[in-house]
Amino acid sequence: MVPRIPLGLPLLSLVTFCNFAFAQAQSSSQAKISVESFSISGTTSIASAELADITNVFAGSTFNDDTEEMEERLRAELQDHGFFTAKVKKLDITAIDPLGSPKPVRIAAEIEEGERCHLSSIEFLGNRTISSEQLRAGFPMHVGSEFRRSKIASGIESLRAAYGHLGFLDYFAISNTAFEGSMAKLSFEVTEGPQYHMDTFEVVGPSEVADRLQVRWELQPGSVFDAAYLNDFLKQNSSLLPDKFSLHDDVVLLKDCPDATVSVHIHLTQDPQHTAKDREKRIDCKKSETKKTEAAKK
Protein backbone atom coordinates (compact mmCIF):
# COMPACT_ATOMS: atom_id res chain seq x y z
CA MET A 1 0.00 0.00 0.00
CA VAL A 2 1.25 3.45 -0.88
CA PRO A 3 0.64 5.78 2.10
CA ARG A 4 -1.16 9.06 1.52
CA ILE A 5 1.13 12.08 1.57
CA PRO A 6 -0.24 15.46 2.69
CA LEU A 7 0.48 18.37 0.39
CA GLY A 8 2.04 20.22 3.31
CA LEU A 9 5.15 18.03 3.16
CA PRO A 10 8.26 19.58 1.62
CA LEU A 11 8.20 18.91 -2.11
CA LEU A 12 11.60 17.23 -2.02
CA SER A 13 10.18 14.67 0.41
CA LEU A 14 6.96 14.36 -1.56
CA VAL A 15 8.58 13.75 -4.93
CA THR A 16 11.31 11.38 -3.77
CA PHE A 17 8.99 9.48 -1.39
CA CYS A 18 6.27 8.99 -3.99
CA ASN A 19 8.73 7.76 -6.61
CA PHE A 20 10.31 5.36 -4.11
CA ALA A 21 6.96 4.15 -2.78
CA PHE A 22 5.57 3.49 -6.25
CA ALA A 23 8.72 1.61 -7.24
CA GLN A 24 8.54 -0.48 -4.07
CA ALA A 25 4.86 -1.16 -4.65
CA GLN A 26 5.43 -2.34 -8.21
CA SER A 27 8.19 -4.72 -7.09
CA SER A 28 6.02 -6.41 -4.44
CA SER A 29 4.49 -9.86 -4.91
CA GLN A 30 0.86 -8.91 -4.28
CA ALA A 31 -1.93 -9.55 -6.79
CA LYS A 32 -1.87 -7.51 -10.00
CA ILE A 33 -4.52 -5.88 -12.14
CA SER A 34 -4.38 -5.10 -15.85
CA VAL A 35 -6.27 -1.91 -16.63
CA GLU A 36 -8.43 -2.40 -19.73
CA SER A 37 -10.04 1.03 -19.49
CA PHE A 38 -9.80 4.08 -17.23
CA SER A 39 -12.45 6.82 -17.14
CA ILE A 40 -12.56 10.07 -15.17
CA SER A 41 -15.63 12.13 -14.33
CA GLY A 42 -16.28 15.31 -12.35
CA THR A 43 -13.80 17.52 -14.18
CA THR A 44 -14.68 21.14 -14.90
CA SER A 45 -11.62 22.61 -16.59
CA ILE A 46 -9.52 19.78 -18.04
CA ALA A 47 -9.75 19.60 -21.83
CA SER A 48 -10.59 16.22 -23.38
CA ALA A 49 -7.14 15.86 -24.96
CA GLU A 50 -5.40 16.44 -21.63
CA LEU A 51 -7.81 14.08 -19.89
CA ALA A 52 -6.92 11.43 -22.46
CA ASP A 53 -3.22 11.97 -21.69
CA ILE A 54 -3.95 11.24 -18.03
CA THR A 55 -6.11 8.15 -18.57
CA ASN A 56 -3.68 6.73 -21.15
CA VAL A 57 -1.03 6.54 -18.44
CA PHE A 58 -3.14 3.83 -16.79
CA ALA A 59 -4.99 2.09 -19.64
CA GLY A 60 -3.08 -0.95 -20.88
CA SER A 61 -0.72 -1.06 -17.89
CA THR A 62 -0.38 -3.40 -14.92
CA PHE A 63 -0.52 -2.29 -11.28
CA ASN A 64 -0.98 -3.72 -7.82
CA ASP A 65 -4.55 -4.61 -6.90
CA ASP A 66 -4.78 -1.77 -4.39
CA THR A 67 -7.43 0.94 -4.54
CA GLU A 68 -5.53 3.39 -2.33
CA GLU A 69 -2.41 3.00 -4.42
CA MET A 70 -4.39 3.71 -7.60
CA GLU A 71 -5.93 6.80 -5.98
CA GLU A 72 -2.45 8.04 -5.06
CA ARG A 73 -1.18 7.38 -8.56
CA LEU A 74 -4.09 9.30 -10.07
CA ARG A 75 -3.54 12.18 -7.68
CA ALA A 76 0.16 12.25 -8.59
CA GLU A 77 -0.70 12.29 -12.29
CA LEU A 78 -3.09 15.21 -11.77
CA GLN A 79 -0.36 17.05 -9.86
CA ASP A 80 1.92 16.51 -12.83
CA HIS A 81 -0.59 18.51 -14.86
CA GLY A 82 -0.57 21.36 -12.36
CA PHE A 83 -3.57 20.34 -10.24
CA PHE A 84 -1.80 20.17 -6.89
CA THR A 85 -4.98 20.47 -4.82
CA ALA A 86 -6.81 17.75 -6.77
CA LYS A 87 -8.99 15.31 -4.83
CA VAL A 88 -9.97 11.81 -5.83
CA LYS A 89 -13.50 11.63 -4.48
CA LYS A 90 -14.19 8.08 -5.62
CA LEU A 91 -12.39 5.31 -7.49
CA ASP A 92 -14.09 2.04 -8.46
CA ILE A 93 -12.25 -1.01 -9.77
CA THR A 94 -14.48 -3.49 -11.57
CA ALA A 95 -13.09 -6.92 -12.44
CA ILE A 96 -13.77 -8.18 -15.96
CA ASP A 97 -12.37 -11.64 -15.21
CA PRO A 98 -11.92 -12.17 -11.44
CA LEU A 99 -9.78 -15.27 -12.02
CA GLY A 100 -7.41 -13.65 -14.50
CA SER A 101 -3.74 -13.16 -13.63
CA PRO A 102 -3.17 -10.30 -13.83
CA LYS A 103 -6.85 -9.58 -13.31
CA PRO A 104 -8.32 -7.46 -16.16
CA VAL A 105 -10.30 -4.51 -14.78
CA ARG A 106 -12.16 -1.34 -15.66
CA ILE A 107 -11.51 1.70 -13.47
CA ALA A 108 -13.84 4.66 -13.06
CA ALA A 109 -12.76 7.66 -10.99
CA GLU A 110 -14.58 10.78 -9.87
CA ILE A 111 -12.32 13.73 -9.13
CA GLU A 112 -12.35 17.37 -8.16
CA GLU A 113 -9.34 18.89 -9.88
CA GLY A 114 -9.40 22.34 -8.30
CA GLU A 115 -7.45 25.18 -9.81
CA ARG A 116 -4.39 24.61 -11.96
CA CYS A 117 -1.39 25.92 -10.02
CA HIS A 118 1.40 28.06 -11.44
CA LEU A 119 4.78 29.03 -10.03
CA SER A 120 4.88 32.53 -8.59
CA SER A 121 8.48 32.52 -7.33
CA ILE A 122 11.45 30.31 -6.62
CA GLU A 123 13.98 31.24 -3.95
CA PHE A 124 17.21 29.73 -2.64
CA LEU A 125 18.63 30.18 0.85
CA GLY A 126 22.08 29.14 2.09
CA ASN A 127 23.68 28.87 -1.34
CA ARG A 128 27.11 30.48 -1.53
CA THR A 129 28.97 28.88 -4.42
CA ILE A 130 26.25 29.04 -7.06
CA SER A 131 24.14 32.18 -7.27
CA SER A 132 20.36 32.07 -7.03
CA GLU A 133 20.16 33.42 -10.57
CA GLN A 134 22.25 30.50 -11.88
CA LEU A 135 20.21 27.95 -9.94
CA ARG A 136 16.94 29.42 -11.24
CA ALA A 137 18.27 29.37 -14.80
CA GLY A 138 19.01 25.64 -14.50
CA PHE A 139 15.62 24.82 -13.01
CA PRO A 140 13.17 23.50 -15.66
CA MET A 141 10.27 25.48 -14.22
CA HIS A 142 10.09 29.26 -14.37
CA VAL A 143 7.82 31.94 -12.90
CA GLY A 144 4.40 31.71 -14.49
CA SER A 145 4.78 28.12 -15.70
CA GLU A 146 2.53 25.27 -14.58
CA PHE A 147 3.51 23.79 -11.24
CA ARG A 148 4.20 20.15 -12.18
CA ARG A 149 5.55 17.25 -10.10
CA SER A 150 7.83 15.95 -12.87
CA LYS A 151 9.34 19.42 -13.34
CA ILE A 152 10.01 19.66 -9.62
CA ALA A 153 11.68 16.23 -9.63
CA SER A 154 13.90 17.09 -12.60
CA GLY A 155 14.67 20.47 -11.01
CA ILE A 156 15.82 18.78 -7.82
CA GLU A 157 18.05 16.52 -9.92
CA SER A 158 19.47 19.53 -11.81
CA LEU A 159 20.41 21.19 -8.51
CA ARG A 160 22.15 18.03 -7.32
CA ALA A 161 24.01 17.72 -10.62
CA ALA A 162 25.10 21.37 -10.56
CA TYR A 163 26.62 21.01 -7.10
CA GLY A 164 28.07 17.57 -7.87
CA HIS A 165 29.86 19.04 -10.87
CA LEU A 166 31.64 21.42 -8.47
CA GLY A 167 32.58 18.73 -5.95
CA PHE A 168 29.85 19.28 -3.36
CA LEU A 169 29.09 15.59 -2.81
CA ASP A 170 27.30 16.11 0.53
CA TYR A 171 24.96 18.78 -0.86
CA PHE A 172 21.31 18.56 0.08
CA ALA A 173 18.35 20.91 -0.02
CA ILE A 174 15.03 21.02 1.80
CA SER A 175 12.18 22.37 -0.27
CA ASN A 176 9.17 24.27 1.01
CA THR A 177 6.01 25.40 -0.76
CA ALA A 178 3.35 27.94 0.05
CA PHE A 179 0.13 28.15 -1.95
CA GLU A 180 -1.77 31.40 -2.37
CA GLY A 181 -4.83 30.51 -4.37
CA SER A 182 -3.57 28.99 -7.59
CA MET A 183 -0.04 30.41 -7.20
CA ALA A 184 2.79 28.42 -5.62
CA LYS A 185 5.91 29.81 -3.98
CA LEU A 186 8.81 27.36 -4.03
CA SER A 187 11.90 27.75 -1.87
CA PHE A 188 14.99 25.65 -1.16
CA GLU A 189 17.11 25.69 1.99
CA VAL A 190 20.52 24.66 0.66
CA THR A 191 23.31 23.00 2.63
CA GLU A 192 26.36 22.84 0.38
CA GLY A 193 28.76 20.94 2.63
CA PRO A 194 32.50 20.72 1.86
CA GLN A 195 33.90 20.93 -1.65
CA TYR A 196 35.69 17.66 -2.36
CA HIS A 197 38.93 17.36 -4.31
CA MET A 198 40.50 14.37 -6.02
CA ASP A 199 42.95 12.30 -4.00
CA THR A 200 44.04 8.97 -5.50
CA PHE A 201 42.87 6.76 -8.36
CA GLU A 202 43.47 3.02 -8.19
CA VAL A 203 42.48 0.09 -10.39
CA VAL A 204 42.44 -3.44 -8.97
CA GLY A 205 42.85 -6.07 -11.67
CA PRO A 206 45.08 -7.26 -14.53
CA SER A 207 47.99 -4.85 -14.93
CA GLU A 208 47.64 -4.48 -18.71
CA VAL A 209 44.11 -3.12 -18.33
CA ALA A 210 44.70 -1.30 -15.04
CA ASP A 211 47.65 0.60 -16.51
CA ARG A 212 45.62 1.76 -19.52
CA LEU A 213 42.78 3.00 -17.31
CA GLN A 214 45.25 4.69 -14.99
CA VAL A 215 46.72 6.67 -17.90
CA ARG A 216 43.31 7.69 -19.22
CA TRP A 217 42.05 9.03 -15.89
CA GLU A 218 42.32 12.82 -16.15
CA LEU A 219 41.25 14.11 -12.71
CA GLN A 220 44.55 14.99 -11.06
CA PRO A 221 45.14 14.94 -7.28
CA GLY A 222 44.04 18.25 -5.80
CA SER A 223 41.59 19.10 -8.58
CA VAL A 224 37.90 19.62 -7.84
CA PHE A 225 36.09 16.27 -7.94
CA ASP A 226 33.44 16.37 -10.65
CA ALA A 227 30.77 13.82 -9.69
CA ALA A 228 29.74 13.38 -13.34
CA TYR A 229 33.27 12.61 -14.54
CA LEU A 230 33.31 9.05 -13.18
CA ASN A 231 30.23 8.02 -15.17
CA ASP A 232 31.64 9.62 -18.31
CA PHE A 233 34.97 7.88 -17.79
CA LEU A 234 33.36 4.45 -17.41
CA LYS A 235 31.25 4.96 -20.55
CA GLN A 236 34.24 6.09 -22.60
CA ASN A 237 36.27 3.09 -21.47
CA SER A 238 33.55 0.45 -21.37
CA SER A 239 35.43 -1.74 -23.85
CA LEU A 240 38.16 -2.28 -21.23
CA LEU A 241 35.76 -3.28 -18.46
CA PRO A 242 34.49 -6.80 -17.66
CA ASP A 243 31.10 -7.79 -19.12
CA LYS A 244 29.32 -7.75 -15.75
CA PHE A 245 31.05 -4.63 -14.46
CA SER A 246 28.74 -2.22 -12.63
CA LEU A 247 29.18 1.16 -11.01
CA HIS A 248 27.30 0.01 -7.93
CA ASP A 249 29.27 -3.18 -7.29
CA ASP A 250 32.72 -2.53 -8.72
CA VAL A 251 33.52 1.13 -7.99
CA VAL A 252 34.34 2.47 -4.55
CA LEU A 253 34.37 6.18 -3.70
CA LEU A 254 36.42 6.76 -0.57
CA LYS A 255 35.29 10.07 0.89
CA ASP A 256 37.43 11.64 3.58
CA CYS A 257 35.07 14.26 4.95
CA PRO A 258 37.52 16.05 7.31
CA ASP A 259 40.04 16.50 4.48
CA ALA A 260 37.32 16.89 1.81
CA THR A 261 39.04 14.48 -0.54
CA VAL A 262 37.83 11.54 -2.64
CA SER A 263 39.76 8.49 -3.77
CA VAL A 264 38.36 6.32 -6.56
CA HIS A 265 38.99 2.57 -6.62
CA ILE A 266 37.84 0.51 -9.61
CA HIS A 267 37.64 -3.27 -9.11
CA LEU A 268 38.06 -5.24 -12.33
CA THR A 269 38.41 -8.36 -10.19
CA GLN A 270 37.11 -8.98 -6.70
CA ASP A 271 39.72 -8.85 -3.95
CA PRO A 272 38.17 -9.34 -0.47
CA GLN A 273 41.26 -8.03 1.30
CA HIS A 274 41.31 -4.86 -0.79
CA THR A 275 37.57 -4.41 -0.23
CA ALA A 276 38.08 -4.67 3.53
CA LYS A 277 40.82 -2.04 3.36
CA ASP A 278 38.52 0.25 1.37
CA ARG A 279 35.93 0.08 4.14
CA GLU A 280 38.54 1.08 6.70
CA LYS A 281 39.71 4.06 4.62
CA ARG A 282 36.29 5.65 4.19
CA ILE A 283 35.84 8.54 6.64
CA ASP A 284 32.47 10.26 6.50
CA CYS A 285 31.53 13.33 8.54
CA LYS A 286 29.50 11.38 11.08
CA LYS A 287 32.35 8.94 11.72
CA SER A 288 34.79 11.83 12.05
CA GLU A 289 32.63 13.58 14.63
CA THR A 290 32.24 10.32 16.59
CA LYS A 291 36.02 9.87 16.72
CA LYS A 292 36.48 13.47 17.87
CA THR A 293 33.91 12.94 20.65
CA GLU A 294 35.54 9.70 21.78
CA ALA A 295 38.99 11.33 21.79
CA ALA A 296 37.69 14.25 23.87
CA LYS A 297 36.31 11.86 26.51
CA LYS A 298 39.70 10.18 27.02
NORCORTA-V493380 format. One record per pair of residues at least 4 apart in sequence whose ideal C-beta (glycine too) atoms are under 8 Angstrom apart, sorted by the first residue. I is the first residue (numbers start at 1). J is the second residue. Records with the same first field share a line. If there is no record, write none. Layout:
BEGIN
I=J + J
END
This chain:
BEGIN
1=25 + 66 + 68 + 69
2=18 + 21 + 22 + 25 + 66 + 68 + 69 + 72 + 73
3=21
4=68 + 72
5=9 + 14 + 17 + 18 + 72
7=14 + 84 + 85 + 177 + 179
9=13 + 14 + 17
10=14 + 174 + 175 + 176 + 177
11=15 + 152 + 175 + 176 + 177 + 186
12=16 + 156 + 173 + 174 + 175 + 188
13=17 + 175
14=18 + 149
15=19 + 149 + 152 + 153 + 156
16=20 + 153 + 156
17=21
18=22 + 72 + 76 + 149
19=23 + 153
20=24
21=25
22=26 + 69 + 73 + 76
23=27
24=28
25=64 + 66 + 69
26=63 + 64
28=64
30=64 + 65 + 66
31=64 + 65 + 101 + 102 + 103
32=62 + 63 + 64 + 65 + 101 + 102 + 103
33=62 + 63 + 64 + 65 + 93 + 102 + 103 + 104 + 105
34=61 + 62 + 100 + 102 + 103 + 104 + 105
35=58 + 59 + 60 + 61 + 62 + 63 + 105 + 106 + 107
36=59 + 60 + 96 + 104 + 105 + 106
37=59 + 106 + 107
38=55 + 58 + 59 + 106 + 107 + 108 + 109
39=55 + 106 + 107 + 108 + 109
40=51 + 54 + 55 + 74 + 108 + 109 + 110 + 111
41=108 + 109 + 110 + 111
42=89 + 110 + 111 + 112 + 113
43=51 + 111 + 113
44=113
45=113 + 116
46=50 + 51 + 54 + 81 + 83 + 113
47=51
48=52
49=53
50=54 + 81
51=55
52=56
53=57 + 81
54=74 + 77 + 78 + 81
55=59
56=60
57=61 + 77
58=63 + 70 + 73 + 74 + 107
62=102
63=69 + 70 + 73
64=69
65=93 + 103
66=70
67=71 + 91 + 93
68=72
69=73
70=74 + 91 + 93 + 107
71=75 + 88 + 91 + 109
72=76
73=77
74=78 + 88 + 91 + 109 + 111
75=79 + 86 + 87 + 88
76=80 + 149
77=81
78=83 + 86 + 111 + 113
79=83 + 84 + 86 + 148 + 149
80=148 + 149 + 150
81=116 + 146 + 148
82=116 + 117 + 118 + 146 + 147 + 148
83=113 + 114 + 115 + 116 + 117
84=114 + 117 + 147 + 179 + 184
85=114 + 115 + 117 + 179
86=111 + 112 + 113 + 114
87=111 + 112 + 114
88=109 + 110 + 111
89=110 + 111 + 112
90=109 + 110
91=107 + 108 + 109 + 110
92=107 + 108 + 109
93=105 + 106 + 107
94=105 + 106 + 107 + 108
95=100 + 103 + 104 + 105
96=100 + 103 + 104 + 105 + 106
97=103 + 104
98=103
99=103
100=104
115=181 + 182
116=146 + 182
117=146 + 147 + 179 + 182 + 183 + 184
118=144 + 145 + 146 + 147 + 182 + 183 + 184
119=141 + 142 + 143 + 144 + 145 + 146 + 147 + 183 + 184 + 186
120=143 + 180 + 183 + 184 + 185
121=143 + 185 + 186
122=136 + 139 + 141 + 142 + 143 + 185 + 186 + 187 + 188
123=132 + 185 + 186 + 187 + 188
124=132 + 135 + 136 + 187 + 188 + 190
125=187 + 188 + 189 + 190
126=189 + 190 + 191 + 192
127=131 + 132 + 135 + 190 + 192
128=192
129=163 + 166 + 168 + 192 + 195
130=134 + 135 + 162 + 163 + 166
131=135
132=136
133=137
134=138 + 162
135=139 + 159 + 162 + 188
136=142
138=158 + 159 + 162
139=155 + 158 + 159
140=151 + 154 + 155 + 158
141=145 + 147 + 148 + 151 + 152 + 155 + 186
145=151
146=151
147=151 + 152 + 184 + 186
148=152
149=153
150=154
151=155
152=156 + 175 + 186
153=157
154=158
155=159
156=160 + 173 + 175
157=161
158=162
159=163 + 171 + 173 + 188 + 190
160=164 + 171
161=165 + 227 + 228
162=166
163=168 + 171 + 192
164=168 + 169 + 171 + 226 + 227 + 228
165=226 + 227 + 228
166=195 + 224 + 226
167=195 + 196 + 197 + 224 + 225 + 226 + 227
168=192 + 193 + 194 + 195 + 196
169=193 + 196 + 225 + 227 + 255 + 262
170=191 + 193 + 194 + 257 + 285
171=190 + 191 + 192 + 193
172=191 + 193
173=188 + 189 + 190 + 191
174=188 + 189
175=186 + 187 + 188 + 189
176=186 + 187 + 188 + 189
177=184 + 185 + 186 + 187
178=184 + 185
179=183 + 184 + 185
180=184 + 185
194=257 + 260
195=224 + 260
196=224 + 225 + 255 + 260 + 261 + 262
197=221 + 222 + 223 + 224 + 225 + 260 + 261 + 262
198=219 + 220 + 221 + 222 + 223 + 224 + 225 + 261 + 262 + 264
199=221 + 254 + 256 + 259 + 261 + 262 + 263
200=221 + 263 + 264
201=214 + 217 + 219 + 263 + 264
202=263 + 264 + 265 + 266
203=209 + 210 + 213 + 214 + 265 + 266 + 268
204=210 + 265 + 266 + 267 + 268 + 269 + 271 + 274
205=209 + 210 + 266 + 267 + 268 + 269
206=210 + 268 + 269
207=211
208=212
209=213 + 240 + 268
210=214 + 268
211=215
212=216 + 240
213=217 + 237 + 240 + 266
216=233 + 236 + 237
217=233 + 264
218=229 + 233
219=223 + 225 + 226 + 229
225=229 + 262
228=232
229=233
230=234 + 247 + 251 + 253 + 264
231=235 + 247
232=236
233=237
234=238 + 241 + 245 + 247 + 251
237=241
241=245 + 268
242=250 + 268 + 269
245=250 + 268
246=250
247=251
250=266 + 267 + 268
251=264 + 265 + 266 + 267
252=264 + 265 + 267 + 275 + 278
253=262 + 263 + 264
254=262 + 263 + 264 + 265 + 278 + 281 + 282
255=261 + 262 + 282 + 283 + 284
256=260 + 261 + 262 + 263 + 281 + 282 + 283
257=283 + 284 + 285 + 287 + 288
258=283 + 285 + 288
259=283
263=281
265=274 + 278
267=271 + 274 + 275
270=275
271=275
272=276
273=277
274=278
275=279
276=280
277=281
278=282
282=287
283=287 + 288
284=288
285=289
286=290
287=291
288=292
289=293
290=294
291=295
292=296
293=297
294=298
END
